[in-house]
Amino acid sequence: MKKRKSLYHGHRFPAIVISCAVRWHFRFSLSLRGTEELLLERGVVVTYETIRCWCDKFGAEFAQRAKTARRKRGNTWHLDEMFVTRGAVSAVARGR
C-alpha cells in the first residue's frame, strides 16, 4: 500500500503557513492584501497572488473539513422555560 502524499507536498511554504493564510482569508473575510499584511507582520513574505492560488487550491478542502466537523443535530431538547403552579399562583420560570 502506497502512502499518500501530503496535500501541501511540493509547496515552498510549510503547511502551517498555507493553512493559516487560507483560514484567515475565509474565516475573517479578509482581502488578499490584508492577509498578505498579516503574514508579513509575522515575518512571512508572500504575495497576495500566492495567497489567491492557495485559496483556489485549498479552499474547497477546508470547506469540506469544516462541514464534516460540525456537530450533528441530536434528539435531545433542552427547555429554557417551564410553567410552574404552586397553590393558586402560577408563574413562568426561566432558565438562566
Backbone hydrogen bonds in HBPLUS format (Angstrom, degrees):
<---DONOR---> <-ACCEPTOR-->    atom                        ^
c    i                          cat <-CA-CA->   ^        H-A-AA   ^      H-
h    n   atom  resd res      DA  || num        DHA   H-A  angle D-A-AA Bond
n    s   type  num  typ     dist DA aas  dist angle  dist       angle   num
A0009-HIS N   A0006-SER O   3.16 MM   3  5.07 168.0  2.17 106.8 108.8     1
A0011-HIS N   A0008-TYR O   3.27 MM   3  5.94 149.9  2.36 145.4 142.6     2
A0017-VAL N   A0014-PRO O   3.18 MM   3  5.55 128.2  2.47 105.4 117.2     3
A0018-ILE N   A0014-PRO O   3.27 MM   4  6.63 164.2  2.30 154.4 158.4     4
A0019-SER N   A0015-ALA O   2.89 MM   4  6.02 173.2  1.90 157.1 159.4     5
A0020-CYS N   A0016-ILE O   3.02 MM   4  5.92 151.4  2.11 134.2 142.5     6
A0021-ALA N   A0017-VAL O   3.02 MM   4  6.15 161.9  2.05 147.5 152.0     7
A0022-VAL N   A0018-ILE O   3.03 MM   4  6.25 167.0  2.05 155.5 158.8     8
A0023-ARG N   A0019-SER O   2.92 MM   4  5.94 160.2  1.96 144.5 150.7     9
A0024-TRP N   A0020-CYS O   2.94 MM   4  6.07 167.4  1.95 151.2 154.6    10
A0025-HIS N   A0021-ALA O   3.03 MM   4  6.14 161.9  2.06 146.3 151.6    11
A0026-PHE N   A0022-VAL O   3.13 MM   4  6.34 165.6  2.15 153.0 155.4    12
A0027-ARG N   A0023-ARG O   2.77 MM   4  5.64 162.5  1.80 156.5 162.5    13
A0028-PHE N   A0024-TRP O   3.16 MM   4  5.61 161.2  2.20 135.0 140.9    14
A0035-THR N   A0031-SER O   2.96 MM   4  6.23 155.9  2.02 149.8 155.5    15
A0036-GLU N   A0032-LEU O   2.94 MM   4  6.16 149.8  2.03 139.6 148.6    16
A0037-GLU N   A0033-ARG O   2.95 MM   4  6.20 151.8  2.03 142.9 149.3    17
A0038-LEU N   A0034-GLY O   3.05 MM   4  6.35 155.9  2.11 145.6 151.6    18
A0039-LEU N   A0035-THR O   3.06 MM   4  6.32 159.4  2.10 150.2 155.2    19
A0040-LEU N   A0036-GLU O   2.93 MM   4  6.14 151.4  2.01 144.7 153.5    20
A0041-GLU N   A0037-GLU O   2.93 MM   4  6.19 151.2  2.01 149.2 155.9    21
A0042-ARG N   A0039-LEU O   3.03 MM   3  5.10 133.9  2.25  96.4 109.6    22
A0044-VAL N   A0039-LEU O   2.91 MM   5  5.19 164.2  1.93 145.5 140.6    23
A0043-GLY N   A0040-LEU O   3.01 MM   3  5.00 162.5  2.04 107.3 110.1    24
A0051-ILE N   A0047-THR O   3.24 MM   4  6.64 155.7  2.30 144.9 151.3    25
A0052-ARG N   A0048-TYR O   2.89 MM   4  6.17 148.9  1.99 143.3 152.1    26
A0053-CYS N   A0049-GLU O   3.01 MM   4  6.32 155.0  2.08 145.0 150.9    27
A0054-TRP N   A0050-THR O   2.95 MM   4  6.26 156.3  2.00 148.3 155.0    28
A0055-CYS N   A0051-ILE O   2.86 MM   4  6.11 157.6  1.91 149.6 155.7    29
A0056-ASP N   A0052-ARG O   2.94 MM   4  6.18 154.2  2.01 147.8 154.7    30
A0057-LYS N   A0053-CYS O   2.92 MM   4  6.10 155.9  1.98 147.4 154.1    31
A0058-PHE N   A0054-TRP O   2.71 MM   4  5.68 172.2  1.72 158.6 161.3    32
A0059-GLY N   A0055-CYS O   2.95 MM   4  4.84 136.9  2.14 123.8 130.7    33
A0062-PHE N   A0058-PHE O   3.03 MM   4  6.29 157.4  2.08 154.5 160.5    34
A0063-ALA N   A0059-GLY O   2.98 MM   4  6.23 158.1  2.03 148.9 155.0    35
A0064-GLN N   A0060-ALA O   2.97 MM   4  6.17 156.0  2.03 146.4 152.6    36
A0065-ARG N   A0061-GLU O   3.03 MM   4  6.26 159.7  2.07 147.5 152.7    37
A0066-ALA N   A0062-PHE O   2.94 MM   4  6.15 156.7  2.00 149.5 156.0    38
A0067-LYS N   A0063-ALA O   2.96 MM   4  6.11 151.8  2.04 145.2 152.8    39
A0068-THR N   A0064-GLN O   3.10 MM   4  6.34 158.4  2.14 149.7 154.2    40
A0069-ALA N   A0065-ARG O   3.04 MM   4  6.11 134.5  2.26 137.9 150.1    41
A0095-GLY N   A0080-ASP O   2.68 MM  15  4.76 175.0  1.68 139.5 141.4    42
A0082-MET N   A0093-ALA O   2.93 MM  11  5.40 144.0  2.07 150.7 160.2    43
A0093-ALA N   A0082-MET O   2.85 MM  11  5.40 160.8  1.89 171.8 171.5    44
A0084-VAL N   A0091-ALA O   2.84 MM   7  5.41 168.0  1.86 170.7 172.1    45
A0091-ALA N   A0084-VAL O   2.86 MM   7  5.41 156.3  1.92 157.2 164.9    46
A0086-ARG N   A0089-VAL O   2.86 MM   3  5.45 170.6  1.87 170.2 169.4    47
A0089-VAL N   A0086-ARG O   3.13 MM   3  5.45 152.4  2.21 133.3 129.6    48
